[in-house]
Amino acid sequence: MGDRRLGGDTTFYSTMLRLAVPMAMQQLVMNLLNAVDVLMVGQLGDTAVAAVGLANQVWFLMSLFLFGVGSGSVIFSAQFWGRGDLANLRRMLGLALLLGVTGSALFTLTAVLMPETVLRLYSADPAVVALGSRYLRIVGLCYVPTAITAMYGMILRSTRSVKIPMAVSIAALSVKTVLAYGLIFGLAGLPALGVIGAAIATCVARALECTAMLALTYGRNLPAAARPREMLTINRDLLARFARTSLPVVLGEILWSFGITTYSAVYAHIGTGSVAAVSIASTIENVAVVPFIALANACAIILGNQMGGGDTATAAGYARRFLRLTIGGALAVGLLIFASSGPILTYYRISAAAQQDARGVLIVISAALWLKAANMMMIVGILRSGGDTRFALFADTAPLWFIGVPMALLGAFVLHLPVYFVVLMVMADEATKFAISLWRVLSGRWINSVVQMI
């Protein structure tokens, strides 16, 4: 009955837009500027594109670890905010920072001390490994500031303070793009450093982003402006519940990210041109999924606030509405990618074979976008917001490892198919994930108040 009332629920739509639009703008600018980075590096040839693409797999793993930690914290902080509990919300920030900074420091050590070892897992091309290692050693230095920024940003969003993270991110990434342009090509009196220039620009921008986030959070006394004592006074019950609920989220992100990087390793063994094709197609896909990432994050915040306030019936109705909006929107965006894939690829100076592969991958991506967006909404936006993190872990990782990865290995090493056919086979993972997650969402078993009795 709650769902039927949503047709005229202006509160739902106004709150959704107030949260989703700034997050979508932030994600859109980030992905567009990242696409510009790939485009700039793409002027340097296939080896440069492949080197940066593979080196950024470490960044990808680290960012997903941070997303897992932050998402686990948001499950609690959104519900704490829904019941007006600022003290426990700030304790959540302390836990998120402790885990995020520790994990990112380990990634930094890996990137700085053993980049060649890591990159050889993805490519046997010595030129790609050598160039990618030089890039990774520099970029690894900015992982810790990135972690601090991410944790503060996620806690702020859970309190519906979404404009500050958006403004900080857009400003920092704009600086990164301008500086990268000068350092890659040697403009405005700057040295022409190529791929190394892109790495330096990334580090400078991430340091500025972290500084601005902290200055604005504490300068404006926002909900996340916690003093050290407030962040460190954590009782055992809160810690136990956080671990029980959040560890499956972190584990899920790690297992999922290793699965995705396994795909990258498979594509890399098909050939350097395949890596370039997938890197370009993935960059375009990252722009396409922007509104759906924003919707999933808005969904998690709104549902968490509702459940924290005890209104589970409205939360269930909102979940179904978010899912329908996501599927309809993703079908439309998929058609747009299919129609524009040819013209988009003409802007990249890559070999004819790599361009053909990229076109094929884009066609597959356009057809499967609605599945990916729906799965993101159900796992990140709905199941996790209700604390149903163990089932979300199963739904997110079991199809990937037991269906997707075997399909990738079969297509690449047994059938020796072109990369776009391998990507198509991998989509069996998303189809299975959709069926499992949809059953759980419709069952209503995902709805829980994780902050009750804390």
Secondary structure as GFF3:
##gff-version 3
##sequence-region A 1 454
A	DSSP	three_ten_helix	4	8	.	.	.	ID=ss1
A	DSSP	alpha_helix	10	42	.	.	.	ID=ss2
A	DSSP	alpha_helix	46	82	.	.	.	ID=ss3
A	DSSP	alpha_helix	86	113	.	.	.	ID=ss4
A	DSSP	alpha_helix	115	119	.	.	.	ID=ss5
A	DSSP	alpha_helix	126	139	.	.	.	ID=ss6
A	DSSP	three_ten_helix	140	142	.	.	.	ID=ss7
A	DSSP	alpha_helix	143	158	.	.	.	ID=ss8
A	DSSP	alpha_helix	163	185	.	.	.	ID=ss9
A	DSSP	alpha_helix	195	219	.	.	.	ID=ss10
A	DSSP	alpha_helix	228	232	.	.	.	ID=ss11
A	DSSP	alpha_helix	236	270	.	.	.	ID=ss12
A	DSSP	alpha_helix	272	288	.	.	.	ID=ss13
A	DSSP	alpha_helix	290	308	.	.	.	ID=ss14
A	DSSP	alpha_helix	312	345	.	.	.	ID=ss15
A	DSSP	alpha_helix	352	376	.	.	.	ID=ss16
A	DSSP	pi_helix	377	383	.	.	.	ID=ss17
A	DSSP	alpha_helix	389	399	.	.	.	ID=ss18
A	DSSP	pi_helix	400	404	.	.	.	ID=ss19
A	DSSP	alpha_helix	405	409	.	.	.	ID=ss20
A	DSSP	pi_helix	410	414	.	.	.	ID=ss21
A	DSSP	alpha_helix	419	426	.	.	.	ID=ss22
A	DSSP	alpha_helix	428	443	.	.	.	ID=ss23
###
